[in-house]
């Protein structure tokens, strides 16, 4: 039978490795393979590589270090991809954000933790005010990682937009969505607008529509969604009528005033 087990070889640091360490870069790992042969077994032992290091870091939820190593050694990886490590880190940060947000709601509310009724809107609007707590700091970091690694992949942006919505952190992602020459598919921006409407985050929506040029989304589609939302309740209709976004295009302003 043949089995594999990791083996770390200790050897003096070479001049090249010392220079590399001086530049704050991990030294290249020696690639060694050893065979232990017995009458019944052959054991193959190999030195750890950068994929092994990343796996070890991820297993211990040291995602920041794992992402840093993946960025520095992307060309040496065979079992991991930089984008996958980045997304693992984003998922971890959003899970932590959502868990902390739920704990805050339970401590400030009636203790039932169900999040029904006006509580969701109150928490969402509080999130818009730029709270720099640890909870929101994790969501902001997750948004920055998305901006650095998702590029112009509209499918991934749509996936993570939904994930930020589920974590109650959409307002942290909105400023990071690519615009201008790096714009994504219109569906990504329309998804964000719809989720803001569904969550009752009217102030964030108005700021977003003022900031985004109408060319990013299909005005006709947004017109339908906004008109349905502003007529859903008298409260929403008054909020949109009072603050119609001047930069959102005539069609959207008409829907807000309808």
N, C-alpha and C positions, 0 to 999 in steps of 0.2 A: 504494500500500500504506500501511497505517496501523500504527504500532508505538507502544508506550508505554515510557517510561523515567522513573525518578524524578529529580526536580530539587529541590534544597534551596535555598530563597531566603534570603539573608542580609539582615536588616533590623534597625534599631535596636530594642532592647527597649522596649516601651511601659510606661507607669506601671503598668497592670494586670498586665502580665507580670512586672514587677519585684516587685510585691506578692505575686504567686503564687509566685515563686521564693523570696521571703523566708519563705514558709510551707512550704518544702521540697516544693513540688508542681511538676511539670514545667509550663512555660508552654504555653498553647495554641499549636498549630502553625498558621502561616498556610496557608490552603488556596488554592493558586495553580495555574492551568493555563496552559501556554504552548504555542503551535502554531508549529512551524518548517515553512514551506512551501517546496518546491522544485518545479521543473517535473515531477519524477517521484515525489516522496514528500511525505507529510504526517506529520510526527513530532509526537506529542502527549506533552508532558512535564508531569508533575504533581508537586506537593510531596508529601513523605512524610507519611503519616498514622500514627496510633498502631498500626494493624494492621501497617504496614510495620516500625515499630520492634520490635514483638513478634516478628515473623518473623525480623528480623535478630538479636535477642537469642537466640532459640531455636536458630537455625542455629549460633550460637557457644557453645551450651550454657550460656548465662548465664540459667538458669531462674529463679533468685531474682529478678533484676531484671525478667525478663519477667512473672513472677507479680505483682510489686509494681505494675508499670505496668498490667497487666490489671485489678487491683483498683481502682486509682485512676481508670481511664478506661473502666470496663466499659460505660458508657452511650454511649461514642463508638465502640465497636468494631463492625465489620460482618462481618469475616471470621474473627474469633476469638471464642471464648466463654471466660469465666473458668474454668469447670469443666474445659475441655479443656486450658488452660494449666496448671492445677493438677495434672491427671493426668499431663501430660508431665513435670512436675517430680518427682512421686512415682515414676514409672517410672524416671527417671534416678537418683534416690537409691537405689532398690532394686537397680538394676543395679550401682551402685557398691558397695553393701553386700555383695551376693553375690560380686562379684569380689574384694573385700578379704577376705571370709570364706574363699573358696577359697584365696587366697594364704596365709592364716594356717594353714589345715589342711595345705597342702603343706609349709610350713616347719616345722611342729611334728610332722608325722607321718612316714610312711615314704617320702614323696615321690612316691607313685604317683597321688595326687590323685583316686582313684576314690570316696572317701567311703563305702565299703561297710562293713558290719558295725557294730561298737560305736562307730566314730568319729562317726557322725551323732548318736547319742544323747549322746555326750560333749560335742560342740559345742553341741547344743541346750540341754543342761542348763547349760552355762557361760553361754549367752546369758541364762538366767533370773536370773543372780546380779547383774544391774545393772551390767555392764561399761560404762564411760563412754568407751570408745575411740572414735576417729573412725568406725570401721566401724559401731558400734552407734549413734553419734550421728546418722548419716545415716538409719538406720531409724527412730529416734525422731522425727526431723524429718518424715519421710515420713508417719508415723502422725499427727502433729499436723496436717499439711496435709489429710489425709483427714478428720479430725474437723472442721476448719474449713470444708470445701467440699463434702463428700458429703451433708450434711444427713440426711434420712430416706430416702434412695434405697437401698432394700434391694438392688436389683440391682447397683448400683455397689459397695456394701459387700461383697457376695458375691464379686464379681470381684476386688476388691483384697485380700480375705482370702486367696483362693487365691494371689494374687501375693506376698503377704507369706510364705505358706507356702513357695512356690518359692524365695524368697530367704533362707529360714532365719531369718525375723524376725517370726514370728507373735506371740511374746511381747511385742513392742513395740507391736503394734496392739491387743491385747486390752484394755488399760486405756482405750483411746480409743473402743471400741465404745459407741454410745449405749445407755443404760439408762433406767429410770424412764418418765416420760411421753413421752420421745422414742424409745422402744424400736422396734427394727426387726422385720421378719418373723422368726418362730422359726427359719426355715431358716438364717439368717445365724449365729446362735449355735450351732446344731447342727453346722454346717459347721466352725466353729472347734473345737468339742469333738472332733469326729471327727478333725480334722487333728492335734490335740494327742495323741490316743491313737495315731494311726498313727506319729507321730514319737517316741513313747516319752517325751514330756515330762510325766511324771506329777506332778512337783512343781508345775509351772505349771497343770496341769489341776485339781489339788486346790485351789490358791489361787483359781482362777477360779470353780470351783463354789461355794466358800464365799462369794465376793463377789457372784455373780449370783443374783438371786431366781429360784426355779423357774418363775415366770410367764413368763420370757423365752423358754423353750424347751419343747418337748413332752417331758414326763418319760418317757412311754412310749417314745418314739424313743430318747432318751438311755439309757434302761434297757437297750434291746436292744444298743446300741453298746457300752456299758460292760461289760455281761455278756460279750459276745463277746471284748472286749479282755482282761478280767481272767482269762479262762480260756485265753487264747492261750499264755501262758507262766507258769511258777511264779513268776518274778521279778515280773511285773506283778501277779499275784494277791496276793502278799505286800505289795507297795507300797500297793495300794489298800485292802487289809484293815487295814493299820496306820494309814492316814490318812483314813478315810472322812469326807467333808465334812459337817459338821453342818448347814450351811445349804443343802444341795443337795436337800433333800426326802427323805421316807422311801423312795420308790421307788429313787432313785439310791443311797442309803446301803445299801439291801438288795442292790442289784446289786454294790456294792463289797465287801460282806461275803460274797457268795455263793461 
